[in-house]
Amino acid sequence: MPSDRRRFLCRSMLLAAGLASPVATLAALPSLAPLRRALPGGRETLPVIGMGTADTFNVGTEPGERAPLAEVMALLLQTPGPVIDTAPSYGSAEAVTGDLLLDANARARVFLATKISASAANAPAQWAQSLRDLRIENVDLLQVHNLIDWRDNLRFIRQLKERGKTRYTGITHYREDAHEALAQIVRSERVDFVQLNYSVAERNAERALLPLCQERGVAVLVNRPFQDGRLFRAVKDRPLPPWAGEIDCDSWGQLFLKFIVSHPAVTAAIPATSKPRNMRDNLGAGLGRMPDARQRERIAALLA
C-alpha cells in the first residue's frame, strides 16, 4: 500500500476512535509514531509534545476539580517519557502534579521538570517544599525560573545535580525581551536546557537564541505556544486552510504546534490544558508529517 494511502487510513482510524485508545497501537504504526528529539549527548529522546501546568493545575482537592486533570495526565502518559513542566510559583500545581503521578504510579514514566523561583537565600527551602509537594526525591530537570537570582540559583542547581537530585540544569523566561539575556547565559555558561516563549506570532527566538542553542547542544522547551489563547482568538471563525492536510493537521492548535516543533532547535513544546479533548488535539501535533521551511512560512502568513 502506498505510504500516503497507509498514513491516511491509519490517521482516519485514530480520528474515528479518538486519540486515547489507539495510541497503544502506535508501535505497530511506525508512520504515526510520535516525533521525538534527542537531548544533549544523544542518550535520550523526548516526545515533541509535552505539557505545562501553569494555571491549569492550580486547583483544589475536590474530585470534580481533579478528574479532568487525571484524564489529561492519562492521555499524556500514553506516549513514553513526556515532559511535564511545573513550578512552585504555579499555586497548587506541583502538589496536584505529584498527587496525580502517584495515583497513576507514573513518576518513572515522565520527564519531570520544575523550577527554582525564589531568591537565592530562600532557594533551599523552596526546593525542599517542591520535593514534598511533588512526592519525589529528585527531578529530571531543575530550572532557574525567569532568571531570578540566576547566578546563585544556577550554582545551587549545579550542586543539586552533583548530588543526583536533578539530571539536567536549565534557565527559563516567558518574554521576548529576555531572549538576549538568555543568549548571553548560553554563551557564557554551561546549561542543558533553555525554556523560552516561541510561537507563530512571536518569532524573535529564531533570530539568535534558537540557532545558538542548536550550535551549543542545548535542549529547548517552548512555553506559551498559543500566546495564552491569543492565537485562537486571531483565527476565530476562520476555517482551517485546506492545505493543512498536507502536514496532517486537523485543527488550528495542531497547525500552531507543528510550526513550533518543526524547528530543528526545538526539543519539545509544553502547552498547558485542563481539558482532555485539548490534550488529545495537542498530542496529534506530534504525529504525521511536519512542515518544511516553505510550509512554515505559509503558516506564519496566516497570522501576518
C-alpha positions as CSV (number, residue, x, y, z in Angstrom):
1,M,0.0,0.0,0.0
2,P,1.5,3.4,-0.9
3,S,2.7,5.3,2.2
4,D,0.4,8.3,1.8
5,R,-2.6,6.0,1.5
6,R,-1.5,4.0,4.6
7,R,-1.0,7.2,6.5
8,F,-4.4,8.4,5.5
9,L,-6.1,5.2,6.6
10,C,-4.2,5.0,9.9
11,R,-5.0,8.6,10.7
12,S,-8.6,8.2,9.9
13,M,-8.8,5.2,12.2
14,L,-7.3,7.3,15.0
15,L,-9.6,10.2,14.4
16,A,-12.7,7.9,14.3
17,A,-11.8,6.3,17.6
18,G,-10.3,9.3,19.4
19,L,-6.7,9.5,20.3
20,A,-7.0,7.9,23.7
21,S,-7.5,4.3,22.8
22,P,-5.4,4.0,19.5
23,V,-2.2,5.3,21.0
24,A,-1.3,1.9,22.2
25,T,-1.3,0.8,18.6
26,L,1.4,3.3,17.6
27,A,4.2,0.8,17.9
28,A,2.6,-1.1,15.1
29,L,2.2,2.0,13.0
30,P,5.7,3.5,12.5
31,S,4.4,6.2,10.2
32,L,2.3,7.6,13.1
33,A,4.8,7.2,15.9
34,P,5.1,10.5,17.8
35,L,8.1,12.6,16.8
36,R,10.9,12.6,19.3
37,R,14.0,14.8,19.7
38,A,17.4,13.9,21.2
39,L,18.7,15.5,24.4
40,P,22.2,16.7,24.9
41,G,24.6,13.8,24.5
42,G,22.1,11.9,22.4
43,R,21.5,9.2,25.0
44,E,17.8,10.1,25.5
45,T,14.9,11.4,23.5
46,L,11.7,13.3,24.4
47,P,8.4,13.4,22.5
48,V,8.0,16.9,21.0
49,I,4.6,17.4,22.7
50,G,4.7,17.6,26.5
51,M,2.6,19.5,29.0
52,G,2.9,22.6,31.1
53,T,0.9,23.1,34.3
54,A,0.7,26.9,34.8
55,D,-2.9,27.9,35.7
56,T,-4.4,24.7,34.6
57,F,-3.2,22.5,37.5
58,N,-3.7,25.2,40.1
59,V,-6.8,23.5,41.6
60,G,-8.1,22.2,44.9
61,T,-8.7,18.7,46.2
62,E,-12.3,18.2,45.2
63,P,-12.8,15.2,42.9
64,G,-14.6,17.3,40.4
65,E,-11.6,19.5,40.0
66,R,-9.1,16.7,39.8
67,A,-10.9,14.3,37.5
68,P,-10.4,16.2,34.2
69,L,-6.7,16.6,35.1
70,A,-6.3,12.9,35.8
71,E,-7.7,12.2,32.3
72,V,-5.4,14.8,30.8
73,M,-2.5,13.1,32.6
74,A,-3.6,9.6,31.4
75,L,-3.7,10.8,27.8
76,L,-0.2,12.3,28.1
77,L,1.2,9.1,29.6
78,Q,0.2,7.1,26.5
79,T,3.4,8.5,24.9
80,P,6.6,7.2,26.7
81,G,8.6,9.8,28.6
82,P,6.7,13.1,28.0
83,V,7.8,16.3,29.6
84,I,5.7,17.6,32.5
85,D,6.8,21.1,33.4
86,T,5.7,22.8,36.7
87,A,6.9,25.3,39.2
88,P,6.4,26.3,42.9
89,S,5.0,29.6,41.8
90,Y,2.1,27.9,40.0
91,G,-0.1,27.8,43.1
92,S,-1.0,24.2,43.8
93,A,0.3,22.8,40.5
94,E,3.3,21.0,42.0
95,A,1.1,19.3,44.6
96,V,-1.6,18.3,42.1
97,T,1.1,17.0,39.7
98,G,2.6,15.0,42.5
99,D,-0.7,13.5,43.6
100,L,-1.7,12.5,40.0
101,L,1.7,11.0,39.3
102,L,1.5,9.0,42.5
103,D,-2.1,7.9,41.8
104,A,-1.0,6.7,38.3
105,N,2.3,5.2,39.6
106,A,3.8,7.2,36.8
107,R,6.8,9.1,38.2
108,A,9.3,6.8,36.3
109,R,7.3,7.3,33.1
110,V,7.7,11.0,32.7
111,F,10.4,13.6,32.3
112,L,9.6,15.8,35.2
113,A,10.8,19.4,35.3
114,T,10.3,22.1,37.9
115,K,12.0,25.4,38.8
116,I,13.6,27.5,41.5
117,S,11.6,30.7,41.6
118,A,12.8,32.1,44.9
119,S,15.7,34.3,45.8
120,A,19.0,32.5,46.3
121,A,18.6,32.8,50.1
122,N,15.2,31.0,50.0
123,A,16.0,28.6,47.3
124,P,16.9,25.6,49.5
125,A,13.7,25.9,51.5
126,Q,11.7,26.2,48.3
127,W,13.4,23.2,46.8
128,A,12.6,21.1,49.9
129,Q,8.9,22.1,49.7
130,S,8.9,21.2,46.0
131,L,10.1,17.7,46.8
132,R,7.4,17.3,49.4
133,D,4.7,18.6,47.1
134,L,5.8,16.5,44.1
135,R,6.2,13.5,46.4
136,I,9.6,12.7,44.9
137,E,13.3,12.6,45.8
138,N,14.6,14.0,42.5
139,V,13.6,15.6,39.2
140,D,14.8,15.2,35.7
141,L,15.2,18.9,35.0
142,L,15.6,21.8,37.5
143,Q,15.5,25.3,36.0
144,V,16.1,28.9,37.2
145,H,12.7,30.4,36.8
146,N,12.6,33.7,34.8
147,L,16.3,34.3,35.6
148,I,15.6,35.1,39.3
149,D,19.0,35.4,41.0
150,W,20.2,33.3,38.1
151,R,23.9,33.1,39.0
152,D,23.4,32.0,42.6
153,N,20.4,29.8,41.8
154,L,22.2,28.1,38.8
155,R,25.1,27.4,41.2
156,F,22.7,25.8,43.6
157,I,21.1,23.7,40.9
158,R,24.5,22.5,39.8
159,Q,25.2,21.4,43.4
160,L,22.0,19.5,43.4
161,K,23.0,17.9,40.1
162,E,26.2,16.7,41.6
163,R,24.2,15.1,44.5
164,G,21.9,13.3,42.0
165,K,18.9,15.4,42.8
166,T,18.5,16.6,39.2
167,R,19.8,15.2,35.9
168,Y,19.7,18.4,33.9
169,T,20.1,22.1,34.6
170,G,18.1,24.9,32.9
171,I,17.1,28.5,32.7
172,T,13.7,29.9,31.7
173,H,11.8,33.0,30.7
174,Y,8.4,33.7,29.0
175,R,9.1,37.1,27.3
176,E,10.9,38.1,24.2
177,D,12.7,41.0,25.9
178,A,14.6,38.4,27.9
179,H,15.9,36.5,24.9
180,E,19.2,38.4,24.8
181,A,19.8,37.7,28.5
182,L,19.1,34.0,27.9
183,A,21.5,34.0,24.9
184,Q,24.3,35.7,27.0
185,I,24.0,32.9,29.6
186,V,24.1,30.2,26.9
187,R,27.3,31.8,25.5
188,S,29.0,32.1,28.9
189,E,27.6,29.2,31.0
190,R,27.0,25.5,30.5
191,V,23.3,24.8,30.8
192,D,21.4,21.8,29.5
193,F,18.1,23.4,28.8
194,V,16.6,26.7,27.9
195,Q,12.9,27.3,28.2
196,L,11.5,30.2,26.2
197,N,8.4,31.6,24.5
198,Y,8.1,31.0,20.8
199,S,5.1,30.8,18.5
200,V,3.9,31.6,15.0
201,A,3.3,35.1,16.2
202,E,6.3,35.5,18.5
203,R,9.3,34.6,16.3
204,N,12.1,36.6,17.9
205,A,13.8,33.4,19.2
206,E,14.5,32.4,15.6
207,R,17.0,35.3,15.1
208,A,19.7,34.3,17.5
209,L,18.6,32.3,20.5
210,L,17.4,29.1,18.8
211,P,20.4,28.9,16.4
212,L,22.7,29.4,19.4
213,C,21.0,26.7,21.4
214,Q,21.3,24.3,18.4
215,E,25.0,25.2,18.0
216,R,25.8,24.7,21.7
217,G,23.8,21.5,22.0
218,V,21.3,23.0,24.5
219,A,17.8,21.5,24.6
220,V,14.9,23.9,24.1
221,L,11.4,23.7,25.8
222,V,8.8,26.1,24.4
223,N,6.2,27.8,26.6
224,R,3.3,29.9,25.6
225,P,2.8,28.2,22.3
226,F,-0.6,29.6,21.8
227,Q,0.2,33.0,23.4
228,D,-2.2,32.4,26.2
229,G,-5.0,31.8,23.7
230,R,-4.4,34.9,21.6
231,L,-3.7,32.8,18.5
232,F,-7.0,31.0,18.7
233,R,-8.8,34.4,19.1
234,A,-7.0,35.6,16.0
235,V,-8.4,32.8,13.9
236,K,-11.8,32.6,15.5
237,D,-14.5,31.7,12.9
238,R,-11.9,31.1,10.2
239,P,-11.8,27.7,8.5
240,L,-8.7,25.7,8.7
241,P,-6.9,26.1,5.3
242,P,-7.3,23.0,3.1
243,W,-3.6,22.6,2.7
244,A,-3.3,21.8,6.4
245,G,-4.0,18.2,5.5
246,E,-0.6,18.2,3.6
247,I,1.0,18.2,7.1
248,D,-1.6,16.0,8.8
249,C,-3.2,18.9,10.8
250,D,-6.8,18.6,11.8
251,S,-7.1,21.8,13.9
252,W,-5.6,25.2,14.3
253,G,-3.9,24.1,17.5
254,Q,-2.1,21.3,15.6
255,L,-1.0,23.8,13.0
256,F,0.4,26.2,15.6
257,L,2.2,23.4,17.4
258,K,3.7,21.9,14.3
259,F,5.1,25.3,13.3
260,I,7.0,25.2,16.6
261,V,8.2,21.6,16.9
262,S,9.3,21.5,13.2
263,H,12.0,24.0,14.1
264,P,15.1,21.8,14.4
265,A,16.3,23.6,17.6
266,V,13.1,22.8,19.5
267,T,13.1,19.8,21.7
268,A,9.5,20.0,23.0
269,A,6.6,22.3,23.3
270,I,4.7,22.3,26.6
271,P,1.2,23.6,26.1
272,A,-1.0,23.6,29.3
273,T,-4.5,22.4,29.3
274,S,-7.1,21.1,31.8
275,K,-9.4,19.7,29.0
276,P,-8.9,16.1,27.8
277,R,-10.1,17.0,24.3
278,N,-7.5,19.7,24.0
279,M,-4.8,17.2,25.3
280,R,-5.9,14.8,22.5
281,D,-5.6,17.6,20.0
282,N,-2.2,18.7,21.2
283,L,-0.8,15.2,21.1
284,G,-1.9,14.9,17.5
285,A,0.6,17.6,16.6
286,G,3.4,15.2,17.3
287,L,2.1,12.7,14.7
288,G,2.4,12.6,10.9
289,R,4.2,14.9,8.5
290,M,5.9,18.1,9.7
291,P,6.0,21.4,7.8
292,D,9.1,22.2,5.8
293,A,10.6,25.7,5.5
294,R,8.1,26.8,2.8
295,Q,5.1,25.4,4.7
296,R,6.3,27.0,7.9
297,E,6.2,30.4,6.2
298,R,2.8,29.6,4.8
299,I,1.6,29.0,8.4
300,A,3.1,32.2,9.6
301,A,1.5,34.2,6.8
302,L,-1.9,33.2,8.2
303,L,-1.2,35.4,11.3
304,A,0.6,38.3,9.4
